[in-house]
Amino acid sequence: MTNKKNPFFRFCFSLIPGAGEMYMGFLKTGVSLMLLFIAIFVLAAGLRIGVLSMLNLVVWFYSFFHVHSLADMPDEEFYTIEDQFLFIDRLPNDNMKFFKHNGRLAAFVLIFMGIVLTWQNMLYLLREYLPDDIYGYIYEFSYSLPRIIAGIAIIALGVRMIRGPKPLLTEQQKKEERHGSTP
Protein backbone atom coordinates (compact mmCIF):
# COMPACT_ATOMS: atom_id res chain seq x y z
CA MET A 1 0.00 0.00 0.00
CA THR A 2 1.35 3.40 -0.95
CA ASN A 3 1.27 6.27 1.49
CA LYS A 4 3.23 9.42 2.22
CA LYS A 5 4.54 8.24 5.62
CA ASN A 6 6.82 10.17 7.99
CA PRO A 7 8.37 13.30 6.35
CA PHE A 8 11.72 12.93 8.14
CA PHE A 9 12.24 9.30 7.10
CA ARG A 10 10.92 10.09 3.64
CA PHE A 11 13.62 12.77 3.30
CA CYS A 12 16.33 10.43 4.61
CA PHE A 13 15.33 7.63 2.24
CA SER A 14 15.03 10.07 -0.69
CA LEU A 15 18.79 10.62 -0.46
CA ILE A 16 19.31 7.06 -1.79
CA PRO A 17 18.07 6.59 -5.37
CA GLY A 18 14.97 4.40 -5.29
CA ALA A 19 14.81 4.02 -1.52
CA GLY A 20 12.39 6.92 -1.08
CA GLU A 21 10.00 5.44 -3.61
CA MET A 22 10.26 2.05 -1.91
CA TYR A 23 9.59 3.65 1.50
CA MET A 24 6.42 5.23 0.11
CA GLY A 25 5.25 1.86 -1.26
CA PHE A 26 6.30 2.22 -4.91
CA LEU A 27 8.50 -0.87 -4.89
CA LYS A 28 8.71 -1.40 -8.67
CA THR A 29 9.69 2.19 -9.32
CA GLY A 30 12.18 2.16 -6.46
CA VAL A 31 13.83 -1.08 -7.54
CA SER A 32 14.05 0.22 -11.12
CA LEU A 33 15.79 3.42 -10.03
CA MET A 34 18.11 1.61 -7.67
CA LEU A 35 19.10 -0.95 -10.32
CA LEU A 36 19.64 1.79 -12.90
CA PHE A 37 21.88 3.70 -10.48
CA ILE A 38 23.92 0.58 -9.66
CA ALA A 39 24.15 -0.51 -13.32
CA ILE A 40 25.53 2.87 -14.37
CA PHE A 41 28.04 2.77 -11.52
CA VAL A 42 29.19 -0.76 -12.37
CA LEU A 43 29.42 0.00 -16.09
CA ALA A 44 31.39 3.22 -15.49
CA ALA A 45 33.76 1.52 -13.07
CA GLY A 46 34.12 -1.68 -15.09
CA LEU A 47 34.94 0.17 -18.31
CA ARG A 48 36.85 2.89 -16.47
CA ILE A 49 34.77 5.64 -18.03
CA GLY A 50 34.40 8.08 -15.17
CA VAL A 51 32.39 10.56 -17.21
CA LEU A 52 29.64 7.94 -17.58
CA SER A 53 29.07 8.13 -13.84
CA MET A 54 27.75 11.67 -14.38
CA LEU A 55 24.52 9.99 -15.49
CA ASN A 56 24.11 8.88 -11.89
CA LEU A 57 23.64 12.53 -10.93
CA VAL A 58 20.63 12.65 -13.25
CA VAL A 59 19.23 9.44 -11.73
CA TRP A 60 19.85 10.74 -8.20
CA PHE A 61 18.16 14.10 -8.85
CA TYR A 62 15.25 12.43 -10.59
CA SER A 63 14.73 10.04 -7.69
CA PHE A 64 15.08 12.76 -5.05
CA PHE A 65 12.61 15.14 -6.68
CA HIS A 66 10.26 12.33 -7.69
CA VAL A 67 9.80 11.34 -4.05
CA HIS A 68 9.11 14.91 -2.97
CA SER A 69 6.76 15.61 -5.87
CA LEU A 70 4.82 12.46 -4.95
CA ALA A 71 4.61 13.63 -1.34
CA ASP A 72 3.36 17.08 -2.39
CA MET A 73 0.49 15.65 -4.46
CA PRO A 74 -3.04 15.93 -3.15
CA ASP A 75 -4.18 12.65 -1.58
CA GLU A 76 -6.75 11.92 -4.32
CA GLU A 77 -4.08 12.22 -7.02
CA PHE A 78 -1.44 10.40 -4.98
CA TYR A 79 -3.57 7.29 -4.52
CA THR A 80 -4.23 7.08 -8.27
CA ILE A 81 -0.50 6.76 -9.08
CA GLU A 82 0.30 3.27 -10.29
CA ASP A 83 3.50 1.54 -9.22
CA GLN A 84 5.40 0.53 -12.38
CA PHE A 85 8.84 -0.60 -13.39
CA LEU A 86 10.52 2.24 -15.24
CA PHE A 87 11.24 0.23 -18.36
CA ILE A 88 9.35 -3.07 -18.42
CA ASP A 89 5.80 -1.68 -18.06
CA ARG A 90 6.44 0.74 -20.91
CA LEU A 91 7.41 -1.89 -23.47
CA PRO A 92 5.59 -2.16 -26.78
CA ASN A 93 2.64 -4.55 -26.92
CA ASP A 94 4.71 -7.19 -28.67
CA ASN A 95 6.96 -7.84 -25.64
CA MET A 96 8.54 -11.01 -27.00
CA LYS A 97 9.70 -9.23 -30.15
CA PHE A 98 11.15 -6.45 -28.01
CA PHE A 99 13.04 -8.91 -25.78
CA LYS A 100 14.23 -10.96 -28.74
CA HIS A 101 15.74 -7.89 -30.39
CA ASN A 102 17.12 -6.19 -27.27
CA GLY A 103 17.98 -9.43 -25.50
CA ARG A 104 20.75 -9.97 -28.02
CA LEU A 105 22.16 -6.54 -27.26
CA ALA A 106 22.07 -7.28 -23.53
CA ALA A 107 23.74 -10.64 -24.19
CA PHE A 108 26.54 -8.97 -26.15
CA VAL A 109 27.07 -6.42 -23.39
CA LEU A 110 27.22 -9.18 -20.76
CA ILE A 111 29.63 -11.25 -22.85
CA PHE A 112 31.83 -8.20 -23.41
CA MET A 113 31.86 -7.36 -19.70
CA GLY A 114 32.66 -11.00 -18.87
CA ILE A 115 35.57 -11.03 -21.31
CA VAL A 116 36.93 -7.76 -19.93
CA LEU A 117 36.72 -8.95 -16.31
CA THR A 118 38.25 -12.33 -17.13
CA TRP A 119 41.09 -10.72 -19.09
CA GLN A 120 41.84 -8.24 -16.30
CA ASN A 121 42.06 -11.03 -13.74
CA MET A 122 44.18 -13.22 -16.02
CA LEU A 123 46.53 -10.30 -16.64
CA TYR A 124 46.86 -9.78 -12.90
CA LEU A 125 47.82 -13.44 -12.50
CA LEU A 126 50.35 -13.27 -15.36
CA ARG A 127 52.15 -10.26 -13.90
CA GLU A 128 54.60 -12.46 -12.04
CA TYR A 129 55.59 -14.38 -15.16
CA LEU A 130 55.87 -11.61 -17.77
CA PRO A 131 58.77 -9.16 -18.16
CA ASP A 132 57.90 -5.65 -17.00
CA ASP A 133 58.07 -4.09 -20.48
CA ILE A 134 55.74 -6.66 -22.04
CA TYR A 135 53.39 -6.49 -19.06
CA GLY A 136 53.32 -2.69 -19.36
CA TYR A 137 52.36 -2.81 -23.05
CA ILE A 138 49.69 -5.42 -22.48
CA TYR A 139 48.32 -3.50 -19.49
CA GLU A 140 48.05 -0.24 -21.47
CA PHE A 141 46.35 -2.06 -24.35
CA SER A 142 43.98 -3.81 -21.93
CA TYR A 143 43.17 -0.50 -20.25
CA SER A 144 42.38 1.26 -23.54
CA LEU A 145 40.57 -1.47 -25.52
CA PRO A 146 37.29 -1.58 -23.51
CA ARG A 147 37.07 2.20 -23.64
CA ILE A 148 37.66 2.20 -27.40
CA ILE A 149 34.97 -0.44 -27.93
CA ALA A 150 32.55 1.46 -25.68
CA GLY A 151 33.25 4.63 -27.65
CA ILE A 152 32.57 2.86 -30.95
CA ALA A 153 29.35 1.40 -29.53
CA ILE A 154 28.20 4.86 -28.41
CA ILE A 155 28.95 6.28 -31.88
CA ALA A 156 27.06 3.38 -33.52
CA LEU A 157 24.09 3.95 -31.22
CA GLY A 158 24.10 7.65 -32.07
CA VAL A 159 24.20 6.93 -35.81
CA ARG A 160 21.34 4.47 -35.43
CA MET A 161 19.31 7.04 -33.49
CA ILE A 162 19.92 9.66 -36.21
CA ARG A 163 18.80 7.25 -38.95
CA GLY A 164 15.60 6.48 -37.06
CA PRO A 165 13.59 3.25 -37.17
CA LYS A 166 13.44 1.16 -40.32
CA PRO A 167 10.24 1.67 -42.31
CA LEU A 168 7.82 -1.20 -41.97
CA LEU A 169 7.46 -3.29 -45.12
CA THR A 170 4.17 -4.64 -46.35
CA GLU A 171 3.80 -8.37 -46.95
CA GLN A 172 4.04 -7.79 -50.71
CA GLN A 173 7.29 -5.84 -50.31
CA LYS A 174 8.72 -8.59 -48.09
CA LYS A 175 7.92 -11.24 -50.71
CA GLU A 176 9.49 -9.14 -53.45
CA GLU A 177 12.58 -8.58 -51.34
CA ARG A 178 12.97 -12.31 -50.63
CA HIS A 179 12.34 -13.57 -54.14
CA GLY A 180 13.53 -10.59 -56.13
CA SER A 181 11.10 -8.36 -57.94
CA THR A 182 9.71 -9.80 -61.13
CA PRO A 183 8.63 -7.33 -63.85
The 8 nearest C-alpha neighbors of each residue, nearest first, counted from 0:
[[1, 24, 2, 23, 25, 78, 26, 82],
 [2, 0, 24, 23, 25, 3, 78, 77],
 [1, 3, 23, 4, 24, 0, 78, 77],
 [2, 4, 23, 70, 5, 1, 6, 9],
 [5, 3, 2, 6, 23, 9, 8, 22],
 [4, 6, 8, 7, 9, 3, 10, 23],
 [7, 5, 9, 8, 10, 4, 3, 70],
 [8, 6, 10, 9, 5, 11, 12, 4],
 [9, 7, 11, 10, 5, 6, 12, 4],
 [8, 10, 6, 12, 7, 11, 19, 13],
 [11, 9, 13, 7, 8, 12, 6, 14],
 [12, 10, 8, 13, 9, 14, 7, 19],
 [11, 13, 19, 18, 9, 14, 10, 15],
 [14, 12, 19, 10, 63, 15, 11, 9],
 [13, 15, 12, 11, 63, 16, 10, 19],
 [16, 14, 13, 18, 12, 17, 19, 59],
 [17, 15, 62, 59, 33, 18, 32, 14],
 [29, 18, 16, 33, 32, 20, 19, 30],
 [17, 19, 21, 12, 15, 20, 16, 29],
 [20, 18, 13, 12, 22, 21, 17, 9],
 [19, 21, 29, 25, 23, 17, 22, 18],
 [20, 22, 26, 29, 25, 18, 24, 23],
 [23, 21, 19, 20, 24, 18, 9, 12],
 [22, 24, 20, 21, 2, 1, 3, 25],
 [25, 23, 1, 21, 22, 26, 0, 20],
 [26, 24, 21, 20, 82, 28, 27, 23],
 [25, 27, 21, 29, 28, 24, 30, 20],
 [28, 26, 84, 30, 83, 29, 25, 82],
 [27, 29, 84, 31, 26, 83, 25, 30],
 [17, 30, 28, 20, 21, 26, 32, 31],
 [29, 31, 33, 27, 32, 28, 26, 34],
 [32, 30, 28, 34, 29, 33, 84, 85],
 [33, 31, 17, 35, 29, 34, 30, 16],
 [32, 34, 17, 30, 36, 35, 16, 31],
 [35, 33, 37, 31, 36, 32, 38, 30],
 [34, 36, 38, 32, 33, 37, 31, 39],
 [35, 37, 33, 39, 34, 38, 55, 32],
 [36, 38, 40, 34, 39, 35, 41, 33],
 [39, 37, 35, 41, 40, 36, 34, 42],
 [38, 40, 42, 36, 37, 41, 43, 35],
 [39, 41, 37, 43, 38, 42, 52, 44],
 [42, 40, 38, 44, 43, 39, 45, 37],
 [41, 43, 45, 39, 44, 40, 46, 38],
 [44, 42, 48, 40, 51, 46, 41, 47],
 [43, 45, 47, 41, 42, 46, 40, 48],
 [46, 44, 42, 47, 43, 41, 112, 116],
 [45, 47, 43, 48, 44, 42, 145, 146],
 [48, 46, 44, 45, 43, 49, 146, 42],
 [49, 47, 43, 46, 50, 51, 44, 146],
 [48, 50, 51, 52, 43, 47, 44, 53],
 [49, 51, 52, 48, 53, 43, 54, 47],
 [52, 50, 53, 49, 43, 48, 54, 39],
 [51, 53, 54, 50, 55, 49, 43, 40],
 [54, 52, 55, 51, 56, 50, 57, 49],
 [55, 53, 52, 57, 56, 51, 58, 39],
 [54, 56, 58, 53, 57, 52, 36, 59],
 [55, 57, 59, 54, 58, 53, 60, 52],
 [56, 58, 54, 60, 55, 59, 61, 53],
 [59, 57, 55, 61, 56, 60, 62, 36],
 [58, 60, 56, 62, 16, 57, 61, 55],
 [61, 59, 63, 57, 62, 58, 64, 56],
 [60, 62, 58, 64, 59, 63, 65, 57],
 [61, 63, 65, 59, 16, 60, 64, 58],
 [64, 62, 60, 13, 65, 66, 61, 59],
 [63, 65, 67, 66, 61, 62, 68, 60],
 [64, 66, 62, 68, 67, 63, 61, 69],
 [67, 65, 69, 64, 63, 68, 20, 19],
 [66, 68, 70, 64, 69, 65, 71, 63],
 [67, 69, 71, 65, 70, 66, 64, 72],
 [70, 68, 66, 67, 72, 71, 65, 77],
 [69, 71, 67, 68, 72, 3, 66, 77],
 [72, 70, 68, 69, 67, 73, 77, 74],
 [73, 71, 69, 70, 77, 74, 76, 68],
 [72, 74, 76, 75, 77, 71, 70, 78],
 [73, 75, 77, 76, 78, 72, 79, 71],
 [76, 74, 77, 73, 78, 79, 72, 80],
 [77, 75, 79, 73, 74, 78, 72, 80],
 [78, 76, 74, 79, 80, 75, 72, 73],
 [77, 79, 80, 76, 75, 74, 1, 2],
 [78, 80, 76, 77, 81, 75, 74, 82],
 [81, 79, 78, 77, 82, 76, 69, 1],
 [80, 82, 83, 79, 78, 25, 77, 1],
 [81, 83, 25, 27, 28, 80, 26, 84],
 [84, 82, 27, 28, 85, 88, 81, 25],
 [83, 85, 27, 28, 86, 87, 88, 31],
 [84, 86, 31, 28, 83, 87, 88, 89],
 [85, 87, 89, 84, 88, 90, 31, 83],
 [86, 88, 89, 90, 84, 85, 83, 94],
 [89, 87, 90, 84, 86, 83, 85, 91],
 [90, 88, 87, 86, 91, 85, 84, 83],
 [91, 89, 87, 88, 94, 92, 86, 97],
 [90, 92, 93, 94, 89, 97, 88, 96],
 [93, 91, 94, 90, 95, 97, 89, 96],
 [92, 94, 91, 96, 95, 97, 90, 98],
 [95, 93, 97, 96, 92, 91, 98, 90],
 [96, 94, 98, 97, 93, 99, 100, 92],
 [95, 97, 99, 94, 98, 93, 100, 101],
 [96, 98, 94, 95, 100, 99, 101, 93],
 [99, 97, 102, 95, 101, 100, 96, 94],
 [98, 100, 96, 102, 97, 101, 95, 103],
 [99, 101, 97, 98, 102, 103, 96, 104],
 [102, 100, 104, 98, 103, 99, 97, 105],
 [103, 101, 98, 105, 99, 104, 100, 106],
 [102, 104, 106, 101, 105, 100, 107, 99],
 [103, 105, 101, 107, 106, 102, 108, 100],
 [104, 106, 102, 108, 103, 107, 109, 101],
 [107, 105, 103, 109, 104, 108, 102, 110],
 [108, 106, 110, 104, 109, 105, 111, 103],
 [107, 109, 111, 105, 106, 110, 112, 104],
 [110, 108, 106, 112, 111, 107, 113, 105],
 [109, 111, 113, 107, 112, 108, 106, 114],
 [112, 110, 108, 114, 113, 109, 107, 115],
 [111, 113, 115, 109, 114, 110, 108, 116],
 [114, 112, 110, 116, 111, 115, 117, 109],
 [113, 115, 117, 111, 112, 116, 118, 110],
 [114, 116, 112, 118, 113, 117, 119, 111],
 [117, 115, 119, 113, 118, 114, 112, 120],
 [116, 118, 114, 120, 119, 115, 113, 121],
 [117, 119, 121, 115, 120, 116, 114, 122],
 [120, 118, 122, 116, 117, 121, 115, 123],
 [119, 121, 123, 117, 122, 118, 116, 124],
 [122, 120, 118, 124, 123, 119, 117, 125],
 [123, 121, 125, 119, 124, 120, 118, 126],
 [122, 124, 120, 121, 126, 125, 119, 127],
 [123, 125, 121, 122, 126, 120, 127, 128],
 [126, 124, 122, 128, 127, 123, 121, 129],
 [127, 125, 123, 128, 129, 124, 122, 134],
 [126, 128, 125, 129, 124, 130, 123, 131],
 [127, 129, 125, 126, 130, 124, 134, 131],
 [130, 128, 126, 134, 127, 125, 131, 133],
 [131, 129, 133, 132, 134, 128, 126, 127],
 [130, 132, 134, 133, 135, 129, 126, 136],
 [133, 131, 135, 134, 130, 136, 129, 137],
 [134, 132, 136, 135, 130, 131, 137, 129],
 [133, 135, 131, 137, 132, 136, 129, 138],
 [134, 136, 138, 132, 133, 137, 131, 139],
 [137, 135, 133, 139, 138, 134, 140, 132],
 [136, 138, 140, 134, 135, 139, 141, 133],
 [137, 139, 141, 135, 136, 140, 134, 142],
 [140, 138, 142, 136, 141, 137, 135, 143],
 [139, 141, 137, 143, 142, 138, 144, 136],
 [142, 140, 138, 139, 144, 143, 137, 145],
 [141, 143, 139, 140, 144, 138, 145, 146],
 [142, 144, 140, 146, 141, 145, 147, 139],
 [143, 145, 147, 146, 141, 140, 142, 148],
 [146, 144, 148, 147, 143, 46, 149, 142],
 [145, 147, 149, 143, 144, 148, 150, 46],
 [146, 148, 150, 144, 145, 149, 143, 151],
 [147, 149, 151, 145, 150, 146, 152, 144],
 [150, 148, 152, 146, 147, 151, 145, 153],
 [149, 151, 147, 153, 148, 152, 146, 154],
 [150, 152, 154, 148, 153, 149, 155, 147],
 [151, 153, 149, 155, 150, 154, 156, 148],
 [152, 154, 156, 150, 151, 155, 149, 157],
 [153, 155, 157, 151, 156, 152, 158, 150],
 [156, 154, 152, 158, 157, 153, 151, 159],
 [157, 155, 153, 159, 154, 158, 152, 160],
 [156, 158, 154, 160, 159, 155, 153, 161],
 [159, 157, 161, 155, 160, 156, 154, 162],
 [158, 160, 156, 162, 157, 161, 155, 163],
 [159, 161, 157, 163, 158, 162, 156, 164],
 [162, 160, 158, 159, 163, 157, 156, 164],
 [163, 161, 159, 160, 158, 164, 165, 157],
 [162, 164, 160, 161, 159, 165, 158, 166],
 [165, 163, 166, 162, 160, 159, 167, 161],
 [164, 166, 167, 163, 162, 168, 159, 160],
 [167, 165, 164, 168, 163, 169, 162, 172],
 [166, 168, 165, 169, 164, 172, 170, 173],
 [169, 167, 172, 173, 166, 170, 171, 165],
 [168, 170, 172, 171, 173, 167, 174, 166],
 [169, 171, 173, 172, 174, 168, 175, 167],
 [172, 170, 174, 169, 173, 175, 168, 176],
 [171, 173, 175, 169, 174, 170, 168, 176],
 [174, 172, 176, 170, 171, 175, 177, 168],
 [175, 173, 177, 171, 176, 172, 178, 170],
 [176, 174, 180, 179, 172, 178, 173, 177],
 [175, 177, 173, 179, 174, 178, 172, 180],
 [178, 176, 174, 175, 179, 173, 180, 172],
 [179, 177, 175, 176, 174, 180, 181, 173],
 [180, 178, 175, 176, 177, 181, 174, 173],
 [181, 179, 175, 182, 178, 176, 174, 177],
 [180, 182, 179, 175, 178, 176, 174, 177],
 [181, 180, 179, 175, 178, 176, 172, 174]]
